[in-house]
Amino acid sequence: MQKLIREIPLSNGLTVRFFDATRRYFGDYHQVRIQICCEVPLTPDLFPDEESHQAARKLLGGSVVYKKEIEHQGVPTLSIDQTVERVVADFAAHSLGYFNTPAFPKKLVQSELTRAGGRRSAFVPRGMHG
C-alpha cells in the first residue's frame, strides 16, 4: 500500500507529491518504490480559447497527472529510509526546476492531448485517411 510521504508546493500553483510503495520481497530485502505525481487541472488559461478547453476536458477529463516511478531493488531494512530520502532529494535537485516553470502545466497538457489524439487516430482503418 502506498502512503504520501512528501509534498512540495511549486511557485506555479502545482504540487509534486511523493508516495512510498516500498515492499519486502525476500528476507531482509526490499523493493523501494517511490511514485512521483503532479496533477495539472485543465483550467481555461492553458488553452487559446474556450472551444479547445472544452474539447480537451472531453478527451482528458478535469486534469492530467504526471507520474513517474523510481525503484531500487535489494535494499536492506536499515537502508530503506536513506534510500527513500535519496530518491526524493535526487528528484528535487534534478527535476523540480522543470516542474516549477510557468510553462510546465501547458506543456504537460499538450503532451497528454497529443498522446490521447495519437491513440485515437491509431485505430482509424486503412483507406479512411482524408
C-alpha positions as CSV (number, residue, x, y, z in Angstrom):
1,M,0.0,0.0,0.0
2,Q,1.4,3.4,-0.9
3,K,1.4,6.3,1.5
4,L,2.0,10.0,0.9
5,I,5.5,10.9,2.3
6,R,6.2,14.3,0.9
7,E,4.5,17.2,-0.8
8,I,6.4,20.0,-2.5
9,P,4.3,23.1,-3.4
10,L,5.5,24.9,-6.5
11,S,5.5,28.5,-7.4
12,N,3.3,27.8,-10.4
13,G,0.5,26.6,-8.1
14,L,1.1,22.9,-8.6
15,T,2.2,20.4,-6.0
16,V,4.6,17.5,-6.6
17,R,3.6,14.5,-4.3
18,F,5.8,11.6,-3.4
19,F,4.2,8.2,-2.4
20,D,6.1,5.3,-0.9
21,A,5.1,1.9,-2.2
22,T,8.0,0.0,-0.8
23,R,7.6,-3.7,-0.2
24,R,9.6,-6.5,1.3
25,Y,10.2,-9.3,-1.2
26,F,12.7,-11.7,0.4
27,G,14.2,-11.9,3.9
28,D,15.7,-8.6,4.7
29,Y,15.5,-7.3,1.1
30,H,13.0,-4.7,0.0
31,Q,11.9,-3.1,-3.3
32,V,11.9,0.6,-2.6
33,R,9.4,2.1,-4.9
34,I,8.6,5.8,-4.9
35,Q,5.8,7.2,-7.1
36,I,6.1,10.8,-8.0
37,C,2.9,12.6,-9.1
38,C,2.0,16.1,-10.2
39,E,-1.6,16.8,-11.1
40,V,-2.4,19.7,-13.5
41,P,-6.1,20.8,-13.6
42,L,-7.4,21.6,-17.1
43,T,-8.0,25.3,-16.5
44,P,-9.1,27.7,-19.2
45,D,-5.9,29.7,-19.1
46,L,-4.0,26.7,-20.5
47,F,-5.9,27.0,-23.8
48,P,-6.2,29.6,-26.6
49,D,-10.0,29.6,-26.5
50,E,-12.9,28.0,-24.7
51,E,-13.6,25.6,-27.5
52,S,-10.2,23.9,-27.2
53,H,-10.6,24.0,-23.4
54,Q,-13.9,22.1,-23.6
55,A,-12.5,19.6,-26.3
56,A,-9.6,18.9,-24.0
57,R,-11.8,18.3,-21.0
58,K,-14.0,16.0,-23.0
59,L,-10.9,14.0,-24.1
60,L,-8.8,14.1,-20.9
61,G,-11.3,14.9,-18.0
62,G,-10.7,17.5,-15.4
63,S,-7.0,17.1,-15.1
64,V,-3.9,15.3,-16.3
65,V,-1.3,13.7,-14.0
66,Y,2.4,13.3,-14.5
67,K,3.5,10.0,-12.9
68,K,6.9,8.5,-12.5
69,E,8.1,5.5,-10.6
70,I,11.6,5.1,-9.2
71,E,12.6,1.6,-7.9
72,H,15.6,0.3,-6.1
73,Q,15.9,-3.5,-5.6
74,G,17.6,-5.4,-2.9
75,V,17.5,-2.7,-0.2
76,P,18.1,-3.9,3.3
77,T,15.7,-2.8,6.0
78,L,18.2,-0.5,7.7
79,S,18.8,1.4,4.4
80,I,15.1,2.0,3.4
81,D,14.7,5.4,4.9
82,Q,18.0,6.6,3.5
83,T,17.2,5.3,0.0
84,V,13.7,7.0,0.1
85,E,15.3,10.3,1.1
86,R,17.9,10.0,-1.7
87,V,15.2,9.4,-4.3
88,V,13.3,12.5,-3.1
89,A,16.4,14.6,-2.9
90,D,17.7,13.5,-6.3
91,F,14.3,14.3,-7.9
92,A,14.2,17.7,-6.2
93,A,17.7,18.5,-7.3
94,H,17.4,17.4,-10.9
95,S,13.8,17.7,-11.9
96,L,11.9,20.1,-9.7
97,G,13.1,23.2,-11.6
98,Y,11.4,21.9,-14.7
99,F,8.1,21.3,-12.9
100,N,8.3,24.7,-11.2
101,T,8.3,26.7,-14.5
102,P,5.2,28.7,-15.6
103,A,5.3,26.7,-18.9
104,F,5.2,23.2,-17.3
105,P,1.4,22.9,-16.9
106,K,0.7,23.8,-20.5
107,K,3.5,21.5,-21.8
108,L,2.1,18.5,-19.8
109,V,-1.4,19.1,-21.0
110,Q,-0.3,19.5,-24.6
111,S,1.8,16.3,-24.5
112,E,-1.2,14.4,-23.0
113,L,-3.5,15.8,-25.7
114,T,-1.0,14.7,-28.4
115,R,-0.8,11.2,-26.8
116,A,-4.6,10.8,-26.5
117,G,-5.1,12.1,-30.0
118,G,-2.4,9.7,-31.4
119,R,-4.1,6.8,-29.6
120,R,-7.4,7.7,-31.1
121,S,-6.1,8.0,-34.7
122,A,-4.2,4.7,-34.4
123,F,-7.5,2.9,-34.7
124,V,-8.5,4.5,-38.0
125,P,-8.9,1.7,-40.6
126,R,-6.7,1.8,-43.7
127,G,-8.1,3.9,-46.5
128,M,-10.1,6.1,-44.1
129,H,-7.5,8.9,-44.0
130,G,-8.5,12.0,-45.8
